[in-house]
């Protein structure tokens, strides 16, 4: 339900992010996520309220998914528009560093909880991580509240370049970018195969579950260093090259990773996990936050990135289910799954090739079909003769 709610959140929160500002929506999303997470920890049991308990859980998971649908796009948009020219890739990569840190902290918090006796774990222990999330929410809210609205959005608002229906503009003038970003977002399937499918597959062939969890968590934790390195690299050699390195590397090493699991050799699994996730997938995680946001002009950037990215993520979210259906008995039963992952990475690579290189583009000229070359793509009735600092002269930079 959380995955299904994400595109809805992307549409709604993206609209308001482009209408009233990035900062306000980023404050709203952290409050929604925080309240929903804390409330999950306070849910009554089935024995206390019957079917109301799972119903409330579904509602709260929908709220979490709704806010998550705008979170990464909002954070990316905010960071891209605040970052200095030539450093957008590096600074915006820290959006996903935050994700990796969050996963690592969640693992650390859950470890002592997991050591509780089963009765206590299922009785109250599982609630503790959800309660502790309140502290993270308070800190995050405080930090975001100290941020200024982005200069690009403030300028657009000042000259009345804010769009009334950003979603309509996105699908009218930037539909090609939506398709390409959604296609490139299919790389997310690689992460769900790595972190979700591989765990169930490993346990089915006899790999110790705790050891496998440690390998997955360790590879993600080490990506804290790989992600900003990839963002920095993309500022030097370009977003497209770095993303293509990610696609090719992940497509090749997913075969080695799943093969290593089939051997049940812990050292081999750890080596390929490091290569696949920490090295190559970091090249994706360190770049997509800036690259996808840079495909859209400021007046529709939040909406455009949120909707297109979540469309791709929605499809990628079904990767573990598809992989489970593709898995066949036998020592090479993993091969169809690896081919599936490689195909997803290949589609992402094709989409990346069709996208604009943006690493050297000035922030005010980002977005729109060949923005710097073709100029504005507004309806003819909306384009007046250029005059000073008018709204449409500004939009000619953005489209």
Secondary structure, DSSP 8 states (H G I E B T S, - for coil): -HHHHHHHHHHHHHHHHHHT-HHHHHHHHHHHHHHHHHHHHT---HHHHTHHHHHHHHHHHHHHHHHHHHHHHHHHHHHHHHS-TT-HHHHHTHHHHHHHHHHHHHHHHHHHHHTS-HHHIIIIIHHHHHHHHHHHHHHHHHHHHTS---HHHHHHHHTT---S-HHHHHHHH-HHHHHHHHHHGGGHHHHHIIIIIHHHHHHHTT--HHHHHHHHHHHHHHHHHHHHHHHHHHHHH-HHHHHHHHHHHHHHHHHHHHHHHHHT-HHHHHHHHIIIIIIIIHHHHTTHHHHHHTTS-GGGHHHHHHHHHHHHHHHHTTHHHHHHHH--SSTTTTHHHHHHHHHHHHHHHHHHHHS---TTS-GGG--STTHHHH---S-GGG-----TT-HHHHHHHH-
